[in-house]
Amino acid sequence: MKKVITIVAIIVFIAALLFFYRYFQGKGAENVGFEKIEPENIPAQITEVLPNYRMKEKALVCRINDDIYVVVTRGEKNSAGYDVAVDKLTLDTVDGDKVLTVYAEYTDPKPGDVTAQILTYPFTVVKADMNELPQKVVLEKEYTH
């Protein structure tokens, strides 16, 4: 009986160590500086590939020359009044991979607002203060009116 209790105690101890390792591993995220790129200043390489991604809600990262750009798309919308903005970027190491988390604010038209009934594809582009591409990108969305 004492052997069983000892084995269970060891298993619980190992599980607790793994839990705390994973819990504290995610606490080291560092903020990444960025600047919004106006539509007329978006690099040609991004405008060329953007139509391939504009139907999806996602965050993309690309390197052009020595600069790292983050593109956040909202997908196809049936009217005007939708927008997207990047609030914050964080870089963390999870299981040995560099993970960039993009915190985006999705703005929707207020209920009852009169908007133009046209197809729109809201997106935004920011230049990140990073030297290398991350292995993974995570998009965290917050919706507002």
N, C-alpha and C positions, 0 to 999 in steps of 0.2 A: 504494500500500500504506500509506503514511504517513497518507493521508486516512482510510482505513478504521480504522486504529488510533486516530486522533484522535477520530473519531466514536464509536467504541466507548467510549473513555475518557470522553467527555462524557456519554454515556448512563449509564454506570456511576456517574459522579459525581452526576448528577441523581437516579438511583435511590437512592443512599446518602443524599442530602439528604432525600428524601421519607421514607425509612425512619426516619432520626433525628428528623425533625419529628413523625411519628406516634408514635414511641416515647416521646419526651419530653413530648408533649402530654398523654398519659394519666397522667403522674407528678404532676400538680397537684391530685389529689383531696383535698378537705378533709372532715374529719369533721363530721357534723351531729349536734347534740345532740337527744335525744328523751326522752319519758317515756311509759311504758306507761299505757294507759287501762284501768281496770277495767271489766268488762262492764256494771255498773250505771251507769257514767258515759259510755258510748258515745253520741255524739249521735244523735238520732232519724233524721236524714237517712241516716246510715250503716246503721243497723239496717233501714231501709226498703229499701235497694238491695242489702244483703248477700245475700239469697236468690238474686239473679241471678248471683252470682259464687262462691257457696260450693262448687259442683261442680268448680271449677278450682283448680289450684295456681298462684297468681300474686300479684303485689304491685300494689296500686292506690294512687293518691294522689288526694286531693280537698281542696278548700278549703271550709271552713264558717266563715262570717263572716270573721274575720281569721286563723284557725288553719288549718294544713296538717296533715292526718292521713294516715297510711300504714296500709293494711290488707293483711295477708298471710294468704292462705287456703291450706289444705292439700288441699282436695277432699274427696270423700266417702270415709269409712273404714268398714269393716264391723264394727269393734269399738271399745271404749274403749281408752285408753292412748296415744293419739296426741296430740301437742301441737306447738305452734309458738311460737317466741320470736324477737324481733328482737335481734340481737347488735350491729349497727353500721349506720349510714347514712353514705354518702359522697356528696358532690356534686362533679361534675367537668364540664368543658366539652370536648366532643368534636365536632369539625367545626362549631363555632358553636352547638351545642345543649347546654343544661344537662341532664346525665344524673345521675339519682339511682340509686345502687346500694344495694339493700337486702340485707344479709347476715342470713339467717335460719337458725335452728337448728331442724331438724325432729326431734322425738323420737318414736321408735317404741317399742312395747312390746318387752320383751326376749323372745327366743325361749323358749317354755315358760311365760310368764306367763299366768295365768288372768285374762281380761278379760271384761267384759260384752259380749255379742254384740248390739250395737245399732248403728244407723247414727249416725255422728258426723261433724261438719263443723268440724274444728279451725280456729281463726283467732285472730289477735291484732290489736289496734289500738294504734298509738302516735301521739302528737302530736309532730311534728317542729319543731325550731327553725329554720324557714325563712320567708321573706317572700313567695316566689312559687313557683308550681308549676313543676316541671321539664318539659322537652319529652319526655323519655324516662325510663322506669323499667326497671331491670334487677334481676332477682331472682337472688341467689347463695345456693344452699341447701347446708347441711351436715347430714347425717343422723347421729343418735346414738341410743343405746339407754338 
